[in-house]
Amino acid sequence: MKAMVLHEVSKPLQREQWPVPQPAPAEILVRVVACGVCRTDLHVVDGELPDPLLPLIPGHEIIGRVEALGTDVTRWQVGDWVGIPWLGYTCGHCVYCQKGMENLCERALFTGYTRQGGYAEYTVVHQDYAFALPKNCRRPEMAPLLCAGLIGFRSYRMIRSSARRIGLYGFGAAAHILTQIAVSQGKEIYAFTRDGDQPGQRFARRMGASWAGGSSELPPVKLDAAILFAPVGALIPQALQAVDKGGQVICGGIHMSDIPSFPYRWLWEERSIQSVANLTREDGETFFQTIAHIPIHTEVSFYPLHQANHALADLKAGRIKGAAVLKME
C-alpha cells in the first residue's frame, strides 16, 4: 500500500510502499477513503509531542470502509463505513479508566502517534475504537469530524448549558464545525481570527457567527464562555477579559505555547480556565448522534496522499480556511 511515513521528527514525510496491515483478532482492516490533516499532526511531525512511534504513519481523522475482520470481531461487517479518531486504545484498568475518564488513561494509545494512522491506503483499528458513521457523514469531506469535530464538541460540552454567547479563538477546522452545531442550538458565536484576517472573518460569518474580529479585539458584548482552538497561550488572558463574571475559558488544544502572567483581577469573579485532553468513546457516540440530522458543511481543501507534506506546510502557514483533507487516489 502507499503510505506517507515519518522516520525522524522535524523532517519531511517519505512516500513509501508498505505491506497492507493484517488485523489482529479484535481489529478491523479499513480501506481509507480520506484522512484529515490536523494541527496535532503538525505537533507530532515537528517533535512537539514526545516519543512518537517511529517509523510512523500519521493521521487520526480517518473515514473508511471495513475491508476485513479479525477473528474475534463481532461489531462490524465488511463494507461498513467507520470513522477512526485520535483515541486508539485504553487499558480499562487504571485509576482513570475506572473513574470513567478513559481520555486520561495511563496506557492509552493514539492513532497516528503511538499507533499507525491514516496517511495511507489502509489502516487497522481495534473494533471498540471506531465509530459508526451516520449517512450524512459518509463522504471524504467529513474526515475532519473525527478530531476537529470531536474535540470541538467535547470542549463545547464543558460549557454550562445556560451559556448563550460563546467566543471561539482560532477559526479553523474545529471552530467552523462547532459553529454550525452551536447555532443550530440557539447559541450566538463570536469568532476571533488572526488580526487583519478579513477573509477568515468573512468565512466565520458565513458559517453562522454573529460577530467576527481579530484575536486582540474585545467583542461587542461580554461572553458567557470562550473556547481556544489556536495554540497560543497569550490568548488565555485575552479571553479572560472577554468573558463575563463566572465565565469559562476552555482550552481545546493538545499543545499550546506558554501562558504569560496576567493580573488576578482578570480571573477573579469566578472565571475559570479548563483544558481538554483527548476524548472518550462516549463523546464520539453522542457527537455522531447529535449531528446525524444537522446539515453540517465542512470547508475543506483536498490534497492527494503524496502531497501530505504540502498540506502540513499550508496548515502551518495558515493558508487553509477550514480544514485540509488527504483524499486517497
C-alpha positions as CSV (number, residue, x, y, z in Angstrom):
1,M,0.0,0.0,0.0
2,K,1.0,3.6,-0.5
3,A,1.9,5.5,2.7
4,M,3.4,8.8,3.9
5,V,5.9,7.9,6.7
6,L,7.7,9.9,9.4
7,H,11.1,8.5,10.1
8,E,12.6,11.4,12.0
9,V,10.8,14.4,13.7
10,S,11.2,17.7,12.0
11,K,11.9,16.0,8.7
12,P,9.5,15.7,5.7
13,L,7.3,12.6,5.4
14,Q,8.6,9.9,3.0
15,R,6.4,8.4,0.3
16,E,6.8,4.6,0.6
17,Q,5.2,1.2,-0.2
18,W,4.2,-0.7,2.9
19,P,2.5,-4.1,3.2
20,V,-1.2,-4.0,3.9
21,P,-1.5,-4.5,7.6
22,Q,-3.2,-7.7,8.9
23,P,-5.8,-7.2,11.6
24,A,-5.2,-8.8,15.0
25,P,-8.1,-10.9,16.3
26,A,-10.0,-7.9,17.8
27,E,-9.1,-5.5,14.9
28,I,-10.7,-4.5,11.6
29,L,-8.8,-3.6,8.4
30,V,-10.1,-0.4,7.0
31,R,-9.6,0.9,3.4
32,V,-9.0,4.6,4.0
33,V,-11.3,6.9,1.9
34,A,-9.9,10.2,3.4
35,C,-7.8,11.4,6.3
36,G,-8.0,14.9,7.7
37,V,-4.8,16.8,8.3
38,C,-4.9,18.1,11.9
39,R,-2.8,20.6,13.8
40,T,-1.9,17.7,16.2
41,D,-0.2,16.0,13.2
42,L,2.0,19.1,13.0
43,H,2.8,18.8,16.6
44,V,3.8,15.2,16.1
45,V,5.8,15.8,13.0
46,D,7.6,18.8,14.5
47,G,8.6,16.9,17.6
48,E,6.4,19.0,20.0
49,L,4.7,15.8,21.3
50,P,7.3,13.4,22.8
51,D,8.2,9.8,21.8
52,P,6.1,9.1,18.7
53,L,6.2,5.6,17.3
54,L,8.8,5.6,14.6
55,P,8.6,4.9,11.7
56,L,5.1,6.4,11.9
57,I,2.2,6.8,9.5
58,P,0.5,10.0,10.9
59,G,-3.2,10.8,10.7
60,H,-6.2,10.4,13.0
61,E,-9.2,11.9,11.2
62,I,-10.0,8.8,9.2
63,I,-13.0,7.9,7.2
64,G,-13.1,4.5,5.5
65,R,-14.8,1.2,4.9
66,V,-14.2,-2.1,6.6
67,E,-12.2,-4.4,4.3
68,A,-11.5,-7.4,6.6
69,L,-12.3,-8.6,10.1
70,G,-10.1,-10.1,12.8
71,T,-11.2,-13.5,14.0
72,D,-12.8,-12.1,17.2
73,V,-14.6,-9.1,15.7
74,T,-18.4,-9.0,16.4
75,R,-19.3,-5.4,16.0
76,W,-18.6,-4.8,12.3
77,Q,-19.2,-6.3,8.8
78,V,-17.2,-5.9,5.7
79,G,-18.4,-2.8,3.8
80,D,-19.4,-0.8,6.9
81,W,-18.5,2.9,7.0
82,V,-16.4,3.8,10.0
83,G,-14.6,6.8,11.5
84,I,-11.3,6.4,13.3
85,P,-10.3,9.0,15.9
86,W,-7.3,10.0,17.9
87,L,-8.0,7.7,20.8
88,G,-6.9,4.2,19.7
89,Y,-6.8,2.1,22.9
90,T,-7.3,2.3,26.6
91,C,-6.4,-0.2,29.2
92,G,-9.8,-0.3,31.1
93,H,-8.0,-1.0,34.4
94,C,-6.0,2.1,35.5
95,V,-7.5,4.6,38.1
96,Y,-8.7,6.9,35.3
97,C,-10.4,4.2,33.3
98,Q,-12.1,3.0,36.5
99,K,-13.4,6.6,37.2
100,G,-14.9,6.8,33.7
101,M,-12.1,9.1,32.5
102,E,-10.6,6.9,29.8
103,N,-9.4,10.0,27.9
104,L,-6.7,10.2,30.7
105,C,-5.8,6.5,30.6
106,E,-2.2,5.9,31.7
107,R,-1.7,3.3,29.0
108,A,-3.6,4.9,26.2
109,L,-2.5,4.6,22.6
110,F,-3.2,7.3,20.0
111,T,-3.9,6.9,16.3
112,G,-1.2,8.5,14.1
113,Y,1.1,9.0,17.2
114,T,1.6,5.8,19.1
115,R,-0.4,3.6,16.6
116,Q,-0.1,3.7,12.9
117,G,-2.6,6.2,11.3
118,G,-4.4,7.2,8.2
119,Y,-1.9,8.8,5.8
120,A,-2.1,5.5,3.9
121,E,-4.4,3.4,1.8
122,Y,-5.2,1.0,4.6
123,T,-5.1,1.0,8.4
124,V,-6.2,-1.2,11.3
125,V,-8.2,-0.2,14.4
126,H,-9.4,-2.1,17.4
127,Q,-13.1,-2.9,16.9
128,D,-14.1,-0.9,20.0
129,Y,-12.4,2.3,19.0
130,A,-14.1,3.0,15.7
131,F,-17.4,4.9,15.3
132,A,-20.3,4.0,13.0
133,L,-20.9,6.9,10.7
134,P,-24.4,8.3,10.0
135,K,-25.4,8.5,6.4
136,N,-24.7,12.3,6.2
137,C,-21.1,11.7,7.2
138,R,-20.0,9.1,4.7
139,R,-18.1,11.5,2.4
140,P,-14.4,12.4,2.2
141,E,-15.0,16.0,3.2
142,M,-16.4,14.8,6.6
143,A,-13.0,13.4,7.7
144,P,-12.3,16.5,10.0
145,L,-15.3,15.5,12.1
146,L,-13.0,12.7,13.6
147,C,-10.9,15.1,15.5
148,A,-11.7,18.8,14.8
149,G,-15.4,17.9,15.2
150,L,-14.9,15.6,18.2
151,I,-12.6,17.8,20.2
152,G,-14.7,20.9,19.4
153,F,-17.7,19.0,20.7
154,R,-16.0,17.9,23.9
155,S,-14.9,21.4,24.5
156,Y,-18.4,22.7,23.9
157,R,-19.9,20.1,26.3
158,M,-17.7,21.5,29.1
159,I,-19.5,24.8,28.9
160,R,-22.6,25.3,31.0
161,S,-25.8,24.6,29.0
162,S,-27.1,28.1,30.0
163,A,-24.2,29.8,28.2
164,R,-25.6,31.7,25.2
165,R,-22.7,33.9,23.9
166,I,-19.7,31.9,23.1
167,G,-16.3,33.0,21.7
168,L,-14.1,30.9,19.5
169,Y,-10.5,31.8,19.2
170,G,-8.9,30.4,16.1
171,F,-11.4,29.9,13.4
172,G,-10.3,26.8,11.5
173,A,-11.4,23.2,11.3
174,A,-12.8,22.8,14.8
175,A,-14.5,26.2,15.0
176,H,-16.3,26.1,11.7
177,I,-17.9,22.7,12.5
178,L,-18.8,23.7,16.1
179,T,-20.3,27.0,15.0
180,Q,-22.9,25.2,12.9
181,I,-23.8,22.9,15.8
182,A,-24.0,25.7,18.3
183,V,-26.0,28.0,16.1
184,S,-28.5,25.1,15.5
185,Q,-29.0,25.0,19.2
186,G,-29.7,28.7,19.5
187,K,-26.2,30.0,20.6
188,E,-24.5,33.2,19.5
189,I,-20.9,32.7,18.2
190,Y,-18.3,35.4,18.4
191,A,-15.3,34.4,16.2
192,F,-11.7,35.6,16.7
193,T,-9.1,35.2,13.9
194,R,-5.6,36.4,13.4
195,D,-5.6,40.2,13.4
196,G,-6.3,41.5,10.0
197,D,-7.6,38.2,8.6
198,Q,-10.6,39.7,6.7
199,P,-11.2,36.5,4.6
200,G,-11.2,34.4,7.8
201,Q,-13.7,36.7,9.4
202,R,-15.9,36.6,6.4
203,F,-15.7,32.8,6.5
204,A,-16.7,32.8,10.2
205,R,-19.8,35.0,9.5
206,R,-20.7,32.8,6.5
207,M,-20.6,29.7,8.9
208,G,-23.1,31.5,11.2
209,A,-21.0,33.6,13.6
210,S,-22.9,36.7,14.9
211,W,-19.6,38.7,15.0
212,A,-16.0,38.2,13.8
213,G,-12.9,40.2,14.6
214,G,-9.2,39.9,15.4
215,S,-7.9,38.0,18.4
216,S,-6.6,41.2,20.0
217,E,-10.0,42.8,20.0
218,L,-12.7,42.6,22.6
219,P,-16.1,41.5,21.4
220,P,-19.0,44.0,21.4
221,V,-20.7,42.1,24.4
222,K,-19.4,40.2,27.4
223,L,-19.2,36.4,26.6
224,D,-20.6,33.6,28.8
225,A,-17.7,31.4,27.7
226,A,-14.8,31.1,25.2
227,I,-13.0,28.2,23.6
228,L,-9.4,28.4,22.4
229,F,-8.5,26.3,19.4
230,A,-5.5,28.4,18.5
231,P,-2.4,27.0,20.3
232,V,-1.4,30.5,21.6
233,G,-1.0,30.8,25.3
234,A,-1.3,34.6,25.1
235,L,-4.9,34.3,24.1
236,I,-5.9,33.0,27.6
237,P,-5.5,36.4,29.3
238,Q,-7.3,37.9,26.3
239,A,-10.2,35.5,26.6
240,L,-10.5,36.1,30.3
241,Q,-11.0,39.8,29.6
242,A,-13.7,38.9,27.1
243,V,-15.8,36.7,29.3
244,D,-18.3,37.9,31.9
245,K,-18.4,37.1,35.6
246,G,-18.5,33.4,36.1
247,G,-17.3,32.9,32.5
248,Q,-15.4,29.8,31.3
249,V,-12.3,29.7,29.2
250,I,-11.9,26.2,27.6
251,C,-8.5,25.3,26.0
252,G,-9.2,22.8,23.2
253,G,-5.6,22.1,22.0
254,I,-3.2,19.3,22.9
255,H,-0.3,21.7,22.8
256,M,0.0,25.4,23.5
257,S,2.7,28.0,23.8
258,D,3.4,29.3,27.3
259,I,0.8,31.4,29.1
260,P,2.1,34.8,30.0
261,S,1.4,36.2,33.5
262,F,-1.7,38.3,34.0
263,P,-3.4,40.3,36.8
264,Y,-5.5,38.2,39.1
265,R,-8.5,40.5,38.6
266,W,-8.9,39.1,35.1
267,L,-9.5,35.7,36.6
268,W,-11.5,36.9,39.7
269,E,-15.3,36.9,39.9
270,E,-15.3,33.1,39.4
271,R,-14.0,33.0,35.9
272,S,-12.3,29.7,35.2
273,I,-9.8,28.0,32.8
274,Q,-10.2,24.4,31.8
275,S,-8.1,22.2,29.5
276,V,-9.4,19.5,27.3
277,A,-7.5,16.2,26.9
278,N,-8.3,13.7,24.1
279,L,-11.8,12.3,24.0
280,T,-13.9,9.5,25.3
281,R,-15.8,7.0,23.2
282,E,-19.0,8.4,24.7
283,D,-18.1,11.8,23.3
284,G,-17.9,10.3,19.9
285,E,-21.2,8.3,20.2
286,T,-23.0,11.4,21.4
287,F,-21.4,13.6,18.8
288,F,-22.5,11.5,15.8
289,Q,-26.0,11.1,17.3
290,T,-26.2,14.9,17.6
291,I,-25.1,15.7,14.0
292,A,-27.0,12.9,12.3
293,H,-29.8,15.3,11.4
294,I,-27.8,18.6,11.2
295,P,-26.8,19.6,7.7
296,I,-23.1,20.1,8.6
297,H,-21.0,21.7,5.9
298,T,-17.2,21.2,6.1
299,E,-15.0,23.7,4.3
300,V,-12.1,21.6,3.0
301,S,-9.1,21.7,0.7
302,F,-8.3,18.3,-0.8
303,Y,-4.8,17.0,-1.4
304,P,-3.7,13.7,-2.9
305,L,-1.9,11.4,-0.4
306,H,1.5,12.1,-1.9
307,Q,1.1,15.8,-1.1
308,A,0.8,15.4,2.6
309,N,3.9,17.5,3.3
310,H,2.4,20.3,1.2
311,A,-0.9,20.1,3.2
312,L,1.0,20.2,6.5
313,A,3.0,23.3,5.3
314,D,-0.2,25.0,4.2
315,L,-1.8,24.3,7.6
316,K,1.3,25.6,9.5
317,A,1.3,28.8,7.4
318,G,-2.4,29.5,7.9
319,R,-3.2,29.2,4.2
320,I,-6.2,26.9,4.8
321,K,-9.7,28.1,5.5
322,G,-11.5,25.3,7.2
323,A,-9.6,22.0,7.0
324,A,-7.1,20.1,4.9
325,V,-8.0,16.5,3.8
326,L,-5.9,13.8,2.1
327,K,-8.1,12.0,-0.4
328,M,-6.9,8.6,-1.5
329,E,-6.3,8.3,-5.2
